[in-house]
Amino acid sequence: MKDPKILRNKEDFNRLFKKGKSVPSRCVVMLHTENGLPYSRRAFLASKKVGNSVQRHRAVRLMRESFRQIVSEYTLQEGKDFLFIARSTIKDLKCADVKKSIEAAMKREGCI
């Protein structure tokens, strides 16, 4: 069964791009908006500007792992959709650097 905490529908992505608040960080851009559900959802993207498929997949894995660590440390606001978009600067960074970047963006917006 598919995890309901992951964004998949095109309508949800369109709503995030149109109405979501953008928060830039060193290696990611975070978009977030209310979803009207009792739980939060997330998605991770890496465009071709990041690099080839190996580099894009590594960027998504880094963001996913960083988000998992942040959620285990902090209490995440419920009822929000999060979209993390990798910047090209993520290529040479370690997981700890990506975690700091995502954590800073989420703290700045009061999401954790």
C-alpha positions as CSV (number, residue, x, y, z in Angstrom):
1,M,0.0,0.0,0.0
2,K,1.2,3.5,-0.8
3,D,2.3,5.7,2.0
4,P,-0.3,8.5,2.5
5,K,2.4,10.9,3.8
6,I,4.1,11.2,0.4
7,L,2.8,13.7,-2.2
8,R,2.0,12.1,-5.5
9,N,-0.9,13.9,-7.2
10,K,-0.3,16.5,-9.8
11,E,-3.0,18.8,-8.3
12,D,-1.1,18.8,-5.0
13,F,2.1,19.8,-6.7
14,N,0.3,22.5,-8.7
15,R,-1.3,23.9,-5.5
16,L,2.2,23.9,-3.8
17,F,3.7,25.8,-6.7
18,K,0.9,28.3,-6.9
19,K,0.0,28.9,-3.2
20,G,3.0,27.6,-1.3
21,K,5.5,29.7,0.5
22,S,9.0,29.4,-0.8
23,V,12.0,29.3,1.6
24,P,15.4,29.3,0.0
25,S,18.4,27.7,1.8
26,R,22.0,26.8,0.9
27,C,21.3,23.6,-1.0
28,V,17.5,23.3,-1.1
29,V,14.4,25.3,-1.7
30,M,11.5,24.4,0.6
31,L,7.9,25.1,-0.5
32,H,5.1,24.6,2.1
33,T,1.4,25.1,2.5
34,E,-1.5,23.9,4.5
35,N,-3.2,20.7,3.3
36,G,-6.3,20.4,5.5
37,L,-5.4,16.9,6.6
38,P,-4.5,15.6,10.1
39,Y,-1.0,14.6,8.9
40,S,1.9,16.2,6.9
41,R,3.0,15.1,3.5
42,R,6.3,15.6,1.7
43,A,8.1,15.2,-1.6
44,F,11.6,15.6,-2.8
45,L,12.7,16.8,-6.3
46,A,15.9,17.2,-8.2
47,S,15.9,18.8,-11.6
48,K,18.4,18.1,-14.4
49,K,20.3,21.2,-13.3
50,V,21.6,19.2,-10.4
51,G,23.3,16.7,-12.8
52,N,22.9,13.3,-14.3
53,S,20.6,10.7,-12.9
54,V,23.1,9.4,-10.4
55,Q,23.7,12.8,-8.9
56,R,19.9,13.6,-8.9
57,H,19.1,10.3,-7.2
58,R,21.9,11.0,-4.6
59,A,20.4,14.4,-4.0
60,V,17.0,13.0,-3.3
61,R,18.4,10.3,-1.0
62,L,20.3,13.0,0.9
63,M,17.2,15.2,1.3
64,R,15.1,12.2,2.3
65,E,17.5,11.0,5.0
66,S,18.0,14.5,6.3
67,F,14.3,15.0,6.6
68,R,13.9,11.6,8.4
69,Q,16.6,12.6,10.9
70,I,14.9,16.0,11.5
71,V,11.5,14.4,12.1
72,S,13.0,12.0,14.6
73,E,14.6,15.0,16.6
74,Y,11.8,17.6,16.4
75,T,8.1,17.7,16.4
76,L,6.8,18.4,12.9
77,Q,3.8,20.7,12.3
78,E,0.8,18.6,11.3
79,G,-1.5,19.5,8.4
80,K,1.2,20.8,6.0
81,D,2.6,19.8,2.6
82,F,6.3,20.1,2.1
83,L,8.2,20.1,-1.1
84,F,12.0,20.1,-1.1
85,I,13.8,21.0,-4.4
86,A,17.5,20.4,-4.7
87,R,19.8,23.1,-5.8
88,S,22.9,22.4,-7.9
89,T,25.1,23.1,-4.8
90,I,23.9,19.9,-3.2
91,K,26.2,17.8,-5.4
92,D,29.4,18.1,-3.3
93,L,27.7,18.2,0.2
94,K,27.5,15.5,2.9
95,C,24.3,14.5,4.6
96,A,25.1,16.6,7.7
97,D,25.3,19.7,5.5
98,V,22.0,19.0,3.8
99,K,20.4,18.4,7.2
100,K,21.6,21.7,8.5
101,S,20.3,23.4,5.4
102,I,16.8,21.8,5.6
103,E,16.7,22.3,9.4
104,A,17.5,26.0,9.0
105,A,14.7,26.5,6.4
106,M,12.2,24.7,8.6
107,K,13.1,26.6,11.7
108,R,12.9,29.9,9.9
109,E,9.3,29.1,9.0
110,G,8.4,27.6,12.3
111,C,7.6,24.2,10.8
112,I,9.5,22.4,13.6
